[in-house]
Amino acid sequence: MTERKYRIAIVGTGGIAASHARAVGALPDRAELVAAVDVDLDRAKEFAAQWNIPATYSSLTDLLAAEQIDLVHLCTPPSSHVPLAAECLAADVDVYMEKPPTLSLDEFDALVAAEEKSAAQVACVFQHRFGSGAVRLRELLADGVLGRPLVALCNTVWYRDDAYFAVPWRGTFDVEGGGPTMGHGIHQYDLLLSILGPWEKVTALAARQARPTQTEDVSMALVTFENGAVASVVNSLVSARQTSQLRFDCENATVELEHLYGYKNPDWTITPAPGHEEVAAAWSTDLPDVASGHTAQLAAILDAKAAGAPTPVTLAEARNTLELAAAIYASAFTDKPIRRGELAHGTPYAQRMGGPGAPWS
């Protein structure tokens, strides 16, 4: 049986929406863009003209009343994610939601409750999990080829100037959810977590080094994992030479990735430990050529829809990542280690990523 073509709408036509439109356009036999939604209808119409989208609406409510939609790509600012996703779930329409999924753990748990009442599912945008290098790394760890993971490094060291923070919703805990810990490095350490699994404890610091922001512009964390691995995580917006780096030192090899906003196979390197030269062949033999990005994750979402399977990345998986973000802030601002599960519902850092506020606020 031929898979039907899924009808997709993009809600929010700001900068990131173009990545979603490209992803749908890259899968023309499987998906079609049928509508664009923005509170600024003129902007929606401009976006629709650019991407050959037939219909535009000024609200999600109008879209859901007028169209049969299989999947909503939610590309609005973070503070609107929960109410808009909940409206889709109430209509039993699946959601592919940009990061950060919510502004707090308590908000996230409200979204989980809404999903439990719906026939639809929410997938969070953590697209770096889906490139072929990350898939192969998880396979080799699961098969024992690399041995135990021991040490990992995760650096998102980017540069944003003062003008970047002039956008009203940026640089605040209440509207953006945080600084680079929440809005930038989350992609890299989500990939880290997809490789190493549940984290156990984090000790962190955060600082406002140079930028006109209420949030941090740098954070650093030491993380321990249930499997015994340890990792360092650095998130920065004051680094002139921008790069995104991950390194996994395992018993039998070191696997490294360096890229900026998305990776391909050549961005990965593998260095076998002495006596384990066969690992290099295990890495490279028949390695597919799939770049990380929205297209790779959207293809996986459509695969899951066609199979009636849980959508990637599930809310349960995404919560592990969001909880680490909250724990980094809690540890940095209280000067104490934080264990997974410690930030209970209703406590300050579950209610708000920045808790009572940054020390400099």
DAFENGI-V801571 format. One record per helix or strand of 3 or more residues. SS is the DSSP state (hx for helix, st for strand). FROM is the first residue (numbers start at 1). LEN is the number of residues. If there is no record, write none. Layout:
SS;FROM;LEN, SS;FROM;LEN
This chain:
st;6;6, hx;17;9, st;31;7, hx;41;11, st;55;3, hx;60;7, st;71;4, hx;78;13, st;94;4, hx;105;12, st;122;3, hx;127;4, hx;132;11, st;149;11, hx;162;5, hx;180;4, hx;186;11, st;199;9, st;218;8, st;230;7, st;238;13, st;253;7, hx;265;3, st;268;5, hx;278;7, hx;294;14, hx;315;20, hx;348;4
